[in-house]
């Protein structure tokens, strides 16, 4: 029995790490390397978001159909829609940034999401954070700055990068961080206000995300050119399908990991994955890091692991706040039904574990259910 449990433990941890690493490589391959005899670049990031969200939505619908679960929405549709909209914006910015900056800096910059998450958390939920948490967030931001100054961070799609190129890339990542932090905060409110299952949240948020990304693909003129692109370059279609499948697979494996091991182990895996994603990208696409960039990496991941070591699974305390509809500020009063379960308290009572990577919609629910009140904030896939 012990040997069998150990086998599944190792297999589960290897699968989640491998799936996330593959996702990162596929993302960089699609957005930065050309397809076909003329090395034609794929530039339509909205189409990738559409494929990813559609695949995950179908997976969630299939699971609900097989298990004959209740398909009625638990929360107001506007709440799902708000989370979905910011999700699509954040993920699109993430893909677009690869046109202007390297995969390494795009991945590392996501480490700085702690600060916007804390700011939005203070604004919308009234949550308080310790000074040490702000210091750790600032240290991570400092490490990202050292990495940028330590070597070339331009995208391979822009051989002669200018200051404008860097500014556009930095602007996209800044927008990503701000919107992604808002998404995490709203998602937190969604799960605190309604007793919903993960598949309920996944299906409805990805359904809205599919609608938003489909509408954006049409209005921006990306849908038809994207379809023509994959017809001209069938190998691109295989990469896009693999990216969408890995996104859906990551959703399932992350759910299993959080349920079995808890939020702290999951956070450690995600942090480790970020580090190895940068190393794997450097090896696969031959983009070696400079000495100064290694220093930046050490600062960032040192601060992140220090945060994880201090964030043991401790029970949260009821805050006494009335759950609000998504999008309502700390001073607003919502009409959502209250739950007879503890909600997250202030930062002094329950530290927030910030995880770097692509956030998978619905993971927040599992964290609340299986980590004894510990709130994790994974990134978007």
C-alpha positions in Angstrom: 0.0 0.0 0.0 2.8 2.4 0.9 4.7 1.6 -2.3 1.5 2.1 -4.3 0.8 5.5 -2.7 4.4 6.6 -3.2 4.1 5.6 -6.9 1.0 7.8 -7.4 2.5 10.6 -5.4 5.6 10.7 -7.6 3.5 10.3 -10.8 1.2 13.1 -9.8 3.9 15.5 -8.9 5.9 14.6 -12.1 2.7 15.1 -14.2 1.8 18.5 -13.0 5.4 19.8 -13.3 5.8 18.2 -16.7 2.5 19.5 -18.0 3.3 23.1 -16.9 6.7 22.9 -18.4 5.3 21.6 -21.7 2.7 24.4 -21.7 5.4 27.1 -21.3 7.5 25.6 -24.2 4.4 25.4 -26.5 3.4 28.9 -25.7 6.9 30.3 -26.6 7.1 28.0 -29.7 3.8 29.2 -31.1 4.3 32.9 -30.5 8.0 33.4 -31.3 9.0 30.9 -34.0 7.7 30.9 -37.6 5.8 28.1 -39.3 6.1 26.7 -42.8 8.7 27.3 -45.5 8.5 31.0 -45.1 8.8 31.0 -41.3 5.4 32.8 -41.0 4.8 34.0 -37.5 1.5 33.4 -35.7 0.5 36.8 -34.3 -3.2 36.3 -33.2 -3.0 35.8 -29.4 -6.8 36.1 -29.0 -7.3 33.0 -31.1 -5.1 31.1 -28.7 -7.1 32.2 -25.7 -10.3 31.2 -27.6 -8.9 27.7 -28.2 -7.7 27.2 -24.6 -11.0 28.4 -23.0 -13.2 26.4 -25.4 -11.2 23.2 -24.7 -11.4 23.7 -20.9 -15.1 24.6 -21.1 -15.9 21.4 -23.1 -13.9 19.3 -20.6 -15.9 20.8 -17.7 -19.2 20.3 -19.5 -18.3 16.7 -20.3 -17.4 16.0 -16.6 -20.7 17.6 -15.4 -22.7 15.5 -18.0 -20.9 12.2 -17.0 -21.4 12.8 -13.3 -24.9 14.2 -13.8 -24.1 17.2 -11.6 -26.4 20.2 -11.3 -25.8 22.5 -14.2 -27.6 25.6 -12.8 -25.3 28.5 -12.1 -24.7 29.0 -8.3 -23.7 32.7 -8.6 -25.2 35.5 -10.8 -24.1 35.2 -14.4 -22.6 38.7 -14.1 -20.2 37.5 -11.5 -18.9 34.7 -13.8 -18.7 37.3 -16.6 -16.7 39.8 -14.6 -14.0 37.1 -13.7 -14.0 35.8 -17.3 -13.6 39.2 -18.9 -10.5 40.1 -16.8 -9.2 36.6 -17.4 -9.3 37.0 -21.1 -7.7 40.5 -21.0 -4.9 39.2 -18.7 -4.1 36.1 -20.8 -4.1 38.0 -24.1 -1.6 40.5 -22.6 0.5 37.7 -21.6 0.7 36.2 -25.1 1.1 39.6 -26.7 4.0 40.4 -24.5 6.0 37.6 -26.1 6.2 39.7 -29.3 8.2 42.3 -27.5 10.1 40.7 -24.6 11.7 37.3 -24.0 9.9 34.4 -22.5 12.2 34.6 -19.5 11.2 38.1 -18.6 7.6 37.4 -19.3 7.7 34.5 -16.9 9.7 36.3 -14.3 7.6 39.4 -14.4 4.6 37.4 -13.3 6.4 36.9 -10.0 5.7 40.6 -9.3 1.9 39.9 -9.3 2.0 39.8 -5.5 1.9 43.6 -5.2 -1.2 44.2 -7.4 -3.0 41.3 -5.7 -2.3 42.8 -2.3 -3.5 46.2 -3.5 -6.7 44.9 -5.1 -7.3 42.8 -2.0 -7.1 45.8 0.2 -9.4 47.8 -2.0 -12.1 45.2 -2.6 -12.0 43.0 0.6 -10.5 45.3 3.2 -7.8 42.7 3.8 -4.7 43.9 5.7 -1.2 42.7 5.0 1.9 42.6 7.2 4.8 45.0 6.4 7.0 41.9 5.8 4.6 40.8 3.0 5.1 44.2 1.3 8.8 43.9 1.7 8.8 40.5 0.1 6.7 41.8 -2.8 9.1 44.7 -3.3 12.1 42.3 -3.1 10.6 40.2 -5.9 10.1 43.4 -8.0 13.7 44.4 -7.3 14.8 41.0 -8.6 12.8 41.4 -11.8 14.5 44.8 -12.3 18.0 43.3 -11.8 17.1 40.6 -14.4 16.0 43.2 -16.9 19.2 45.3 -16.4 21.4 42.2 -16.4 21.1 41.2 -20.1 19.0 41.2 -23.3 15.3 40.7 -22.6 14.0 41.4 -26.1 11.8 38.9 -28.0 13.4 36.8 -30.8 10.6 38.1 -33.1 12.2 41.6 -32.9 15.9 41.3 -33.9 16.5 45.0 -33.7 14.6 46.0 -30.5 14.3 49.6 -29.6 13.3 51.4 -26.4 9.8 51.6 -27.8 9.7 47.8 -28.1 10.7 47.4 -24.5 8.1 50.0 -23.4 5.3 48.2 -25.2 6.4 44.8 -23.7 6.6 46.4 -20.2 3.2 48.1 -20.7 1.6 44.8 -21.6 3.1 43.0 -18.6 2.0 45.9 -16.3 -1.5 45.6 -17.7 -1.4 41.8 -17.2 -0.3 42.2 -13.6 -2.9 44.7 -12.8 -5.8 42.9 -14.5 -4.7 39.5 -13.2 -4.5 40.8 -9.7 -8.1 42.0 -10.1 -9.2 38.7 -11.5 -7.7 36.8 -8.5 -9.5 39.2 -6.1 -12.9 38.8 -7.8 -12.4 35.1 -8.0 -11.8 35.0 -4.3 -15.0 36.9 -3.7 -16.9 34.5 -5.9 -15.9 31.5 -3.9 -16.4 33.2 -0.5 -19.9 34.3 -1.5 -21.3 31.1 -3.0 -21.0 27.5 -2.2 -20.1 26.3 -5.6 -18.2 23.3 -7.0 -15.0 23.7 -9.0 -16.7 22.4 -12.2 -19.5 24.8 -11.8 -17.0 27.7 -11.7 -14.8 26.3 -14.4 -17.7 25.7 -16.9 -19.4 29.1 -16.5 -16.2 31.2 -16.4 -14.7 29.5 -19.4 -18.0 29.6 -21.2 -18.0 33.4 -20.8 -14.3 33.5 -21.6 -15.0 31.6 -24.8 -17.7 34.1 -25.7 -15.5 37.1 -24.9 -12.5 35.8 -26.8 -14.7 34.7 -29.8 -16.2 38.2 -29.9 -12.8 39.8 -29.6 -11.4 37.5 -32.4 -14.2 38.6 -34.7 -14.1 42.3 -34.0 -10.3 42.5 -34.1 -10.2 40.6 -37.4 -8.2 37.7 -36.0 -10.6 34.8 -36.4 -10.5 34.3 -40.2 -6.8 35.0 -40.6 -6.1 32.5 -37.8 -8.1 29.8 -39.6 -6.3 30.6 -42.9 -3.0 30.4 -41.1 -3.6 26.9 -39.7 -4.8 25.8 -43.1 -1.6 27.0 -44.7 0.5 25.6 -41.8 -1.1 22.4 -40.5 1.8 21.9 -38.0 0.6 25.1 -36.3 -2.8 23.5 -35.7 -1.1 20.6 -33.9 0.8 23.0 -31.7 -2.3 25.0 -30.8 -4.3 21.8 -30.1 -1.5 20.6 -27.9 -1.4 23.9 -26.1 -5.1 23.7 -25.5 -5.0 20.1 -24.3 -2.1 20.8 -22.0 -4.1 23.8 -20.5 -7.0 21.4 -19.8 -4.7 18.7 -18.5 -3.1 21.2 -16.1 -6.5 22.1 -14.8 -7.2 18.4 -13.8 -3.7 17.7 -12.4 -3.7 20.9 -10.3 -7.1 20.0 -8.9 -5.7 16.6 -7.8 -2.5 18.2 -6.4 -4.3 20.7 -4.2 -6.8 18.2 -3.0 -4.1 15.6 -2.0 -1.2 17.8 -0.9 -2.7 21.2 0.0 -1.9 24.8 -1.1 1.7 25.0 0.3 2.9 22.0 -1.7 1.1 23.3 -4.8 2.7 26.8 -4.4 6.1 25.2 -4.1 5.6 23.2 -7.2 4.4 26.3 -9.1 7.4 28.3 -7.9 9.8 25.6 -8.9 8.1 25.2 -12.3 8.7 28.9 -13.0 12.4 28.5 -12.4 12.7 25.4 -14.5 10.5 26.9 -17.3 13.1 29.7 -17.7 16.0 27.1 -17.7 14.1 24.9 -20.2 13.4 27.8 -22.5 17.0 28.8 -22.4 18.1 25.3 -23.3 15.4 24.5 -25.9 15.5 27.8 -27.8 19.2 28.6 -27.0 18.8 31.9 -25.2 21.5 31.7 -22.5 21.2 33.9 -19.4 23.8 36.5 -18.5 25.5 36.7 -15.0 23.4 39.7 -13.9 20.2 37.8 -14.9 21.2 34.8 -12.7 21.5 37.3 -9.8 18.0 38.5 -10.5 16.7 35.0 -10.6 18.3 34.2 -7.2 16.7 37.3 -5.7 13.2 36.6 -7.1 13.0 32.9 -6.2 14.8 33.4 -2.9 12.1 35.8 -1.8 9.4 33.5 -3.1 10.7 30.4 -1.3 11.2 32.5 1.9 7.5 33.5 1.6 6.5 29.8 1.2 8.5 28.7 4.2 6.8 31.2 6.4 3.3 30.3 5.0 2.5 27.1 6.8 -1.2 25.8 6.6 -2.9 27.6 9.5 -6.7 27.8 9.9 -8.3 31.0 8.9 -10.6 33.0 11.1 -14.0 34.2 10.2 -13.9 37.9 9.1 -17.5 38.6 9.9 -17.8 40.3 6.5 -20.9 39.8 4.3 -19.9 38.2 1.0 -20.4 40.6 -1.9 -21.1 40.2 -5.6 -18.0 40.2 -7.7 -16.8 43.8 -8.4 -18.2 45.4 -5.3 -15.7 47.3 -3.2 -14.9 47.0 0.5 -17.4 49.7 1.3 -20.3 48.2 -0.8 -23.0 46.0 0.4 -23.9 43.0 -1.7 -27.0 40.8 -1.9 -25.3 37.5 -2.4 -26.2 34.7 -0.1 -23.9 34.1 2.9 -22.2 30.9 3.6 -21.8 29.1 6.9 -18.1 28.7 6.3 -15.2 30.9 7.3 -14.1 33.5 4.9 -10.6 34.8 4.6 -9.5 37.2 7.3 -6.8 39.8 7.3 -3.2 39.3 6.3 -2.2 38.9 9.9 -4.6 36.0 10.5 -4.1 34.2 7.2 -1.2 35.0 4.9 -1.8 34.9 1.1 0.4 32.4 -0.8 1.1 34.0 -4.2 1.9 31.4 -6.9 3.5 32.2 -10.2 2.4 30.6 -13.4 -0.8 30.7 -15.4 -3.9 30.8 -13.3 -6.4 28.1 -13.9 -10.0 29.2 -13.2 -11.5 27.2 -10.4 -8.3 26.4 -8.5 -9.2 29.0 -5.9 -12.1 26.9 -4.9 -10.0 23.9 -4.2 -7.5 26.0 -2.2 -10.3 27.2 0.1 -11.7 23.6 0.4 -8.5 21.7 1.0 -5.9 24.0 2.5 -7.6 24.8 5.8 -8.3 28.4 4.9 -5.1 29.1 3.0 -5.6 31.2 0.0 -3.5 30.5 -3.1 -3.5 32.6 -6.2 -2.3 30.6 -9.2 -1.9 32.3 -12.6 -3.9 31.9 -15.7 -3.5 29.1 -18.2 
